[in-house]
Amino acid sequence: MTGVTAVAIGISAMKTALLLSAPVLVFSLVIGLLISILQAATQIQEMTLTFVPKIFAAVLAVVIFGPWMLRLMISYTTQLISNIPMYVR
């Protein structure tokens, strides 16, 4: 395996990790922003008000995007394993 191949595998892994984490992070970010705006408007500074909705949003994102995330992980792993003979020249 050459250095170029190792870097290509690493870049592909990073892209896959970014794609896998994006739905959960975006859902949590949007909910956190909405809760922050609500807290600023009403001057309610309860800490649990920020964490509990974000946790629910993260779980909802995993439920909604879970099948897509699983297919993405399976396709990446299948591609990686099927290319092993090419990597070991």
C-alpha positions as CSV (number, residue, x, y, z in Angstrom):
1,M,0.0,0.0,0.0
2,T,1.4,3.3,-1.0
3,G,1.1,6.6,0.9
4,V,-1.4,7.9,-1.6
5,T,-3.6,4.9,-1.1
6,A,-3.5,5.3,2.7
7,V,-4.4,9.0,2.4
8,A,-7.3,8.2,0.0
9,I,-8.6,5.7,2.5
10,G,-8.3,8.2,5.3
11,I,-10.1,10.9,3.3
12,S,-12.9,8.5,2.5
13,A,-13.2,7.5,6.2
14,M,-13.4,11.2,7.2
15,K,-16.0,11.9,4.6
16,T,-18.1,9.0,5.8
17,A,-17.8,10.0,9.4
18,L,-18.8,13.5,8.6
19,L,-21.8,12.3,6.6
20,L,-22.8,10.0,9.5
21,S,-22.6,12.7,12.1
22,A,-24.2,15.5,10.1
23,P,-27.9,14.7,10.7
24,V,-27.6,14.4,14.5
25,L,-25.5,17.5,14.7
26,V,-27.8,19.6,12.5
27,F,-30.9,18.5,14.4
28,S,-29.2,19.3,17.7
29,L,-27.9,22.6,16.4
30,V,-31.3,23.8,15.2
31,I,-33.1,22.7,18.4
32,G,-30.4,24.4,20.5
33,L,-30.8,27.6,18.5
34,L,-34.5,27.6,18.8
35,I,-34.3,27.0,22.6
36,S,-31.7,29.7,23.0
37,I,-34.0,32.2,21.2
38,L,-36.9,31.1,23.4
39,Q,-34.8,31.5,26.5
40,A,-33.6,35.0,25.4
41,A,-37.1,36.1,24.7
42,T,-38.6,34.8,27.9
43,Q,-35.5,35.2,30.2
44,I,-35.9,31.7,31.4
45,Q,-32.5,30.4,32.3
46,E,-33.2,26.7,33.1
47,M,-30.3,24.4,32.2
48,T,-32.4,21.3,31.6
49,L,-34.5,23.3,29.1
50,T,-31.4,23.2,26.8
51,F,-30.3,19.7,27.2
52,V,-33.5,17.6,27.2
53,P,-34.8,18.9,23.8
54,K,-31.3,18.4,22.2
55,I,-31.2,14.8,23.4
56,F,-34.7,14.2,22.0
57,A,-33.7,15.8,18.7
58,A,-30.6,13.6,18.5
59,V,-32.6,10.5,19.1
60,L,-35.2,11.6,16.6
61,A,-32.4,12.2,14.0
62,V,-31.1,8.7,14.6
63,V,-34.6,7.2,14.2
64,I,-35.3,9.2,11.0
65,F,-31.8,8.9,9.4
66,G,-30.8,5.5,10.9
67,P,-31.5,3.4,7.8
68,W,-29.6,5.8,5.6
69,M,-26.7,5.9,8.0
70,L,-26.7,2.1,8.2
71,R,-26.7,1.8,4.4
72,L,-23.8,4.3,4.2
73,M,-21.7,2.4,6.8
74,I,-22.4,-0.9,5.0
75,S,-21.5,0.5,1.6
76,Y,-18.3,2.0,2.9
77,T,-17.3,-1.2,4.7
78,T,-18.1,-3.3,1.7
79,Q,-16.1,-1.0,-0.6
80,L,-13.2,-1.1,1.9
81,I,-13.2,-4.9,2.2
82,S,-13.7,-5.6,-1.5
83,N,-10.7,-3.4,-2.3
84,I,-8.3,-5.2,0.0
85,P,-6.6,-7.2,-2.8
86,M,-5.9,-3.9,-4.6
87,Y,-4.4,-2.4,-1.4
88,V,-2.1,-5.3,-0.8
89,R,-0.1,-5.3,-4.0
